[in-house]
Amino acid sequence: MSAFDVVVIGAGPTGLACAIELKRRDVRTLVIDKGCLTNSLYNYPTHMTFFTTPELLEIGDIPMTSLNEKPTRTEALKYYRRVAEHYKLDIHQYELVESIEGEDGAFQVKTPQAVYSAKKVIISTGYYDVPNMLNVPGEDLPKVIHYYKEPHPYYDHEVMVVGAKNSAAIAALELFWTGAGVTLVHRGPEIHKHVKYWIKPNIENRIKAGEIKAYFNSTVLAIRPKSVLLATPDGDIEVRNDFVLAMIGYSPDMTFLNATGITLDPVSQKPRTNPDTLESERKGIYLAGVIVAGMHTNEIFIENGRFHGAQIATAIAKELGK
């Protein structure tokens, strides 16, 4: 059994920030991720541009450079690889944590490959790995996609985009520009008000011109091999369809948290944590990043989650006498 002071579960930007701050305090740390380094960012659309500026994505006091005002997904992936290499972080990729057993000061973190002992554990698993579901018949068909990468595969096909926030609006526009027939479906009355100011008028103009068909105040009732059944204000209709992009958001993996002994506050829907240390209700296990916000995933992003690293590392180092 390999022994560490701390095991960090999740190799996203916040998990890396935690590992860096712990290493600075001479705390022996292992980072484990079920996917690749910054797996959530890897799963973002291939040509995505962040809505924020480079300095707000920086960790470990290493500058992030970009060719433009706002960095791209490719630039971010390169940056976090460089940070991991600079600090020589001990990272195990493609290793799924199955359970956390034991107690504060003597945890056993179990994966299919090994069992690691740790005095403390940090969970920084994000939320992008668990897509929200439509919960309708036919959602298990291969044509239904929860992770949009790029528009090219959908050229000359009928694509339904479900949702009306940033990711849905961007996907609908890119699909239209690439030559797909695009239908947008949203349960609300219009494109979401928080869609970025340079995107919102563009998608609205395409809809107004009839280039993108939109059904508002509408929901998906069933998905069929060559069509989708919708409930609209004018009654149920069937729309010819080849692919469905369900762009309705993602949620933290509460199943794993619950199995770890961590539950949500019934009022705030957030995990119970000490606001000063971010230690959870299970002593010795800390939460970092968006997972601290529970189901309120719009409250924490890389920009503010990255600061959890120093906050948690300071508390752990004090406990360990470092």
C-alpha positions in Angstrom: 0.0 0.0 0.0 1.4 3.4 -1.1 1.3 6.0 1.7 0.6 9.8 1.2 -0.2 12.7 3.4 -3.1 13.7 1.1 -4.9 12.1 -1.9 -6.6 14.6 -4.2 -9.5 13.1 -6.2 -9.8 15.0 -9.5 -7.1 16.5 -11.7 -8.9 19.5 -12.9 -7.6 23.1 -12.4 -8.8 23.2 -8.8 -7.4 19.7 -8.0 -4.1 20.8 -9.4 -4.2 24.0 -7.4 -4.7 22.0 -4.3 -1.7 19.7 -5.1 0.5 22.7 -5.9 -0.3 24.5 -2.6 0.2 21.2 -0.6 3.6 20.6 -2.3 4.6 24.2 -1.4 3.9 23.2 2.2 6.0 20.0 1.9 2.9 17.8 2.1 3.3 14.5 0.2 0.3 14.4 -2.3 -1.1 12.1 -4.9 -3.7 13.3 -7.5 -6.0 10.7 -9.0 -8.4 11.2 -11.9 -10.7 8.7 -13.7 -9.9 10.4 -17.0 -7.1 12.5 -18.3 -5.5 15.6 -16.9 -8.2 18.3 -16.8 -10.7 15.8 -18.2 -13.6 18.2 -18.1 -11.8 20.8 -20.2 -10.8 18.1 -22.6 -14.4 17.2 -23.1 -15.3 20.9 -23.9 -16.1 21.6 -27.6 -12.9 21.3 -29.7 -12.7 25.0 -30.8 -14.2 26.5 -27.6 -13.1 29.9 -26.4 -13.4 30.8 -22.7 -15.5 33.7 -21.7 -12.8 34.9 -19.3 -9.3 36.3 -19.6 -6.1 34.2 -19.2 -5.1 35.6 -15.7 -8.3 34.3 -14.2 -7.4 30.7 -15.1 -3.9 30.8 -13.7 -2.8 28.5 -10.9 0.5 28.1 -9.1 1.6 31.7 -10.0 2.5 30.6 -13.5 1.4 33.1 -16.2 -1.0 31.9 -18.9 -0.5 33.3 -22.3 -3.0 33.5 -25.2 -2.9 34.7 -28.8 -6.1 36.6 -28.2 -7.9 38.4 -25.4 -9.6 35.2 -24.3 -7.9 31.8 -24.3 -9.0 28.7 -26.2 -9.6 25.2 -25.0 -6.3 24.1 -26.7 -4.4 26.9 -25.0 -5.8 26.0 -21.6 -5.0 22.3 -22.0 -1.4 23.2 -22.9 -1.2 25.6 -20.0 -2.3 23.0 -17.3 0.0 20.4 -18.8 2.9 22.9 -18.4 1.9 23.7 -14.8 1.7 20.0 -13.9 5.2 19.4 -15.4 6.7 22.5 -13.7 5.6 21.4 -10.2 6.3 17.7 -11.0 3.0 16.7 -9.6 2.3 13.0 -8.9 -0.8 12.4 -11.0 -2.4 9.0 -11.8 -4.7 9.4 -14.9 -7.4 6.9 -15.9 -7.7 5.5 -12.4 -11.2 5.5 -11.0 -11.6 5.9 -7.2 -14.1 3.3 -6.0 -14.3 4.1 -2.3 -12.8 6.0 0.6 -12.6 3.9 3.7 -11.2 4.5 7.2 -11.1 7.7 9.2 -9.3 11.0 9.6 -5.5 10.3 9.7 -5.9 6.8 8.3 -7.9 6.7 5.1 -7.7 4.0 2.4 -8.5 5.2 -1.1 -9.3 2.3 -3.3 -9.1 2.0 -7.1 -9.0 -1.0 -9.4 -5.2 -0.6 -9.6 -4.2 -0.1 -6.0 -5.1 1.0 -2.4 -3.5 4.2 -1.2 -3.3 5.3 2.5 -3.8 9.0 3.2 -4.1 11.1 6.3 -6.4 13.5 4.5 -8.5 13.4 1.3 -9.6 16.2 -1.0 -12.5 15.7 -3.4 -12.4 18.0 -6.4 -14.4 16.1 -9.0 -16.2 18.9 -10.7 -19.6 18.3 -12.4 -19.1 18.0 -16.1 -19.0 14.2 -16.1 -22.7 13.8 -15.1 -25.0 15.3 -17.8 -28.5 16.3 -16.9 -31.0 13.9 -18.5 -34.2 14.6 -20.5 -35.8 11.6 -18.9 -37.9 10.7 -22.0 -38.3 7.5 -24.0 -35.6 7.1 -26.6 -32.9 9.0 -24.8 -30.7 6.0 -24.9 -30.6 6.0 -28.7 -27.1 6.5 -30.2 -28.4 9.7 -31.9 -28.7 11.5 -28.5 -25.5 13.3 -27.5 -24.7 15.2 -24.3 -21.2 16.3 -25.2 -20.9 18.5 -28.3 -17.4 18.6 -29.7 -17.6 20.2 -33.2 -20.2 20.7 -36.0 -18.6 18.8 -38.9 -20.1 15.4 -38.3 -23.6 16.9 -38.5 -23.3 18.5 -42.0 -26.4 17.9 -44.1 -28.3 16.3 -41.2 -31.3 17.5 -39.1 -30.1 18.3 -35.6 -32.2 19.2 -32.6 -30.5 21.3 -29.9 -32.3 21.1 -26.6 -31.6 24.1 -24.3 -31.1 27.9 -24.7 -28.1 28.9 -22.7 -24.5 29.6 -23.9 -23.5 26.1 -24.9 -26.8 25.4 -26.7 -26.8 28.8 -28.5 -23.1 28.4 -29.7 -23.8 24.8 -30.8 -26.9 25.8 -32.8 -25.0 28.6 -34.5 -22.0 26.5 -35.4 -24.2 23.7 -36.7 -26.1 26.2 -38.9 -22.9 27.7 -40.3 -21.6 24.2 -41.1 -24.7 23.2 -43.1 -26.9 21.3 -40.7 -30.6 21.8 -40.5 -31.1 23.1 -36.9 -34.1 23.1 -34.6 -33.8 24.6 -31.2 -36.2 23.5 -28.4 -36.5 25.3 -25.0 -39.0 25.0 -22.2 -38.7 28.8 -21.5 -40.1 31.6 -23.6 -36.9 32.8 -25.2 -33.1 32.5 -25.5 -31.8 32.7 -21.9 -31.0 36.2 -20.7 -27.5 35.2 -19.5 -26.3 34.2 -23.0 -23.2 36.2 -23.8 -23.9 39.6 -25.4 -22.1 38.8 -28.6 -23.9 35.5 -29.1 -27.5 36.3 -28.1 -28.4 38.7 -30.9 -26.8 36.4 -33.4 -28.9 33.4 -32.5 -32.0 35.5 -32.2 -31.5 36.9 -35.7 -31.1 33.4 -37.2 -34.3 32.4 -35.5 -36.1 35.5 -36.6 -35.0 34.9 -40.2 -36.2 31.4 -40.1 -32.7 30.0 -40.7 -32.9 28.2 -37.3 -36.3 26.8 -36.3 -37.1 27.4 -32.7 -39.8 26.0 -30.4 -40.1 27.9 -27.1 -42.3 27.0 -24.2 -41.8 23.4 -25.5 -40.5 20.1 -24.3 -39.3 16.8 -25.7 -41.8 14.0 -25.2 -40.1 11.2 -27.0 -37.1 10.6 -29.2 -37.5 8.2 -32.1 -35.0 6.9 -34.7 -35.9 9.4 -37.4 -38.0 12.0 -35.5 -38.6 13.7 -32.1 -42.1 14.2 -30.5 -42.5 17.7 -29.0 -45.1 19.2 -26.7 -45.6 22.8 -28.0 -48.1 25.6 -27.1 -49.9 24.6 -30.4 -50.1 20.9 -29.4 -47.9 17.9 -29.9 -45.9 17.7 -33.1 -43.4 15.3 -34.7 -40.2 16.8 -36.1 -37.9 14.9 -38.5 -34.6 14.4 -36.9 -31.2 12.7 -37.2 -29.4 13.8 -34.1 -30.3 15.3 -30.7 -27.9 17.5 -28.7 -29.1 17.6 -25.2 -27.4 20.8 -24.0 -29.2 21.2 -20.7 -26.3 21.3 -18.3 -24.5 19.0 -15.9 -24.5 18.1 -12.2 -22.0 17.0 -9.6 -21.7 13.3 -8.9 -23.7 13.2 -5.7 -23.8 9.4 -5.8 -20.1 9.3 -5.1 -20.4 12.0 -2.4 -23.2 10.2 -0.7 -21.3 6.9 -0.7 -18.4 8.8 0.9 -20.7 9.9 3.8 -21.3 13.5 2.6 -24.8 14.8 2.1 -26.5 18.0 0.9 -28.0 20.6 3.2 -31.8 20.3 2.5 -32.2 24.1 2.3 -29.1 25.3 0.3 -28.6 22.0 -1.6 -24.9 22.3 -0.8 -22.6 19.8 0.9 -22.0 20.7 4.6 -18.5 22.2 4.9 -16.6 24.4 7.3 -16.5 27.7 5.4 -13.0 28.5 6.7 -11.3 25.1 5.9 -13.8 23.5 3.4 -13.6 20.3 5.5 -16.7 18.3 5.0 -19.0 16.7 7.6 -16.8 13.6 7.4 -13.7 14.7 9.3 -10.5 14.7 7.3 -12.2 14.9 3.9 -12.2 18.3 2.2 -14.2 19.6 -0.8 -12.8 21.9 -3.5 -14.1 23.6 -6.6 -17.6 23.6 -8.0 -18.6 20.6 -5.9 -18.7 23.0 -2.8 -21.7 24.6 -4.4 -23.6 21.4 -4.7 -26.4 21.7 -7.2 -25.7 25.4 -7.6 -23.1 24.9 -10.3 -23.3 28.5 -11.5 -21.7 29.8 -8.3 -18.2 28.4 -8.7 -15.9 28.3 -11.7 -12.2 27.9 -12.3 -11.9 31.7 -11.6 -12.8 31.3 -7.9 -12.5 27.6 -7.3 -8.7 27.8 -7.9 -8.4 29.7 -4.6 -9.7 26.7 -2.6 -6.2 25.2 -3.0 -4.5 27.6 -0.7 -7.4 27.6 1.7 -7.5 23.9 2.1 -3.7 23.4 2.0 -3.3 25.9 4.9 -5.7 24.0 7.0 -4.3 20.6 6.2 -0.7 21.7 6.8 -1.6 23.1 10.2 -3.3 19.8 11.1 -0.3 17.8 10.0 2.2 20.1 11.8 3.9 21.2 8.5 
